[in-house]
Amino acid sequence: MYSEKVMDHFMKPRNVGEIPDADGIGTVGNPVCGDLMTVYIKVKENRLEDVKFKTFGCGAAIATSSMVTELAKGKTIEEALKITKSDVADSLDGLPSVKMHCSNLAADALHAAIKDYMKKKEVNK
Amino acid sequence: MGYELRKVYMDNAAGMPVDPRVFEAMKTCFIENYGNPSSSHSFGASARNALMESREKVARLIGTEKPEEVIFTSGGTESNNLAIKGVAYRNKNRGNHIITTTIEHISVINICKHLQKQGFEITYLPVDEQGMVDPEKLRDEITDKTILTSVMYANGEIGTIQPIRDIGKIARDNQIYFHVDAVAATGKVHINVEEENIDLLSISSNDMYGPKGVGALYIKKGTRIQPVTQGGGQERGLRSGSENIPGIVGMGKAAEIAQERISVEGKRLQWLRDKLIKGVLDTIERSYLNGHPTKRLPSNANLRFSYIEGESLILGLDMLGIQVSSGSACTSKTLEPSHVLLEIGLAHEEAHGSLVFTLGNQNSEEDVDYVLEVLPGVVKRLRTMSPLTPKEMLR
């Protein structure tokens, strides 16, 4: 049901964990629905120097989280904001259609983390 | 090393292998004994014989001496349809009320919903935290309009075995028909329709190492029931359509084998089940058993793990050669968690983290040991990734 790439990211997820002094944190989903993910970002000179995640959810939820951290790492804030859900799914060689809506939340979590970072920056100005 | 090679199939409630003796018995029906039981010639007689023998074997397994009380169908779902709709339609002049439970198989639930639209009134009796029906509460729901009660023998997901004998007595005392969906229990526990006051009993072949696509409905003599499909009048007019002789012969053989080994195999499975449950609860923090601790199918262990989700558990175990099921929404077509887990009072997030192990005769003690060896690692890996896991648990 899942592509080899999904299984690879599920079995060997990249960038699992938290960033204790994160510049931005974004959480989306709900354990009631079966998926909850948190993305942590560390920003240096407008670039995502580090991206980490923690996810509760199905295989697709874990694989998309892992993939989005790979896609975002090293990108500028503007570039990272352009990463879409379909970019994540395409990079994983596709997701079963039933999983596209419920488990493909990783891009949203990334964007939420960036917005959190920008809000904090605004406040600190 | 070697983990990849191991195969531990513990999803027998979803699909079972066919016993080689069953397969052997079926083979002749495809290439030699392929007649139609309705034919007057010798091929017809031979098919009729095969049909009769299978009926006798199934009758014996469920404790009736009258083989004519057994009707062959295409499986559990059809048996449930014939039993519930057939009795409801035939007896609607007596009343329109049916009592069932909230944890029935989806086929029974949907049949009842269908009847509701046609003017029948359905009471869905709640169960306790272990999935048990309280017979006294069932008695309280009976009115002068009640014609039928339908309660499953055992729940295929959480394993809980219902107090069928007590419910049967209440039904008999109140002169209402008693239907039992025994699909999950078939061949695993001793069933006796006479002693347990059962009027209708649904069973399925694949749940006892028989072929898929065949089942049976026991209908006690004298039960007022009408067919729900029309046709050539086979199976006493209650289930028209040319008989699936290979399937029926397979089911007969499966019933015969099940009856021979039910006591010994039941004890063996129960021992393995208890070893599995105890091993998991002892070694994995925040793991829990769903369903009743003792009144449960010998083959069923439904376990729940906090902070993680069932589908990822299934995938993680599958990579290590272990096949199981989950009640998680993420594994269902509807994206809703199992209604059974919600009805026993679990929150959605708890239901998501459940795994169902259903043991079969292909499983050994080594299989259970292997599961106990690798499962803690799979759980730990997922918990390390989960934002819900308390930090102190990961230290």
Interface residues (C-beta under 8 A of the other chain):
Chain A: Y2 M7 F10 M11 P13 V16 T27 P31 V32 C33 G34 D35 L36 M37 T38 K54 T55 F56 G57 C58 G59 A61 I62 V98 C102 S103
Chain B: Y307 I308 E309 E311 S312 L315 G316 M319 S328 A329 C330 T331 K333 L335 P337 A347 H348 E349 H352 T384 M385 S386 P387 L388
